[in-house]
Amino acid sequence: MNSTSMPVLAAAPADPLRILVAEDEFLTRMLVSDHLREDGFVVLEAASGDEAIDILKSGALIDLVFTDVQMPGSHDGMALLDFVKGAWPELPVVMTSGHLESALAYAGGAADFLTKPCDLDIVANAIRTALQVSA
């Protein structure tokens, strides 16, 4: 799969910024998504890496992916990162994990890596930094 066969995923500058939150833990996904919506972002939610990839393949406008590392299904957060960087190298990905081994295994490619539990304001700030926008 190459980038010429995939839709462009960047929103127009005047559009609200769109964040895809991929997190299998419902409560965490809900809290992060609600906080980002309160900060003015449009949020799409995925309960797995597989679901996130389906959303990306659908052509939905996405400005950043926020993903947990360990998720069920055939694509965890690292596979999601690899998919995004293969199809849209310019699309920033912010990753999070509550497992130390995930943090130690993190080799790069993501715009940022946050350890869980993370403060919701820290998540929003990491996203703004990755998107290079101010609050």
HELIX and SHEET records of a PDB file:
HELIX    1   1 SER A    3  SER A    5  5                                   3    
HELIX    2   2 PHE A   26  GLU A   38  1                                  13    
HELIX    3   3 GLY A   49  LYS A   57  1                                   9    
HELIX    4   4 GLY A   77  ALA A   87  1                                  11    
HELIX    5   5 LEU A  100  ALA A  105  1                                   6    
HELIX    6   6 LEU A  120  LEU A  131  1                                  12    
SHEET    1   A 5 VAL A  42  ALA A  46  0                                        
SHEET    2   A 5 ARG A  18  ALA A  22  1                                        
SHEET    3   A 5 LEU A  64  ASP A  68  1                                        
SHEET    4   A 5 VAL A  93  SER A  97  1                                        
SHEET    5   A 5 ASP A 112  THR A 115  1                                        
END                                                                             
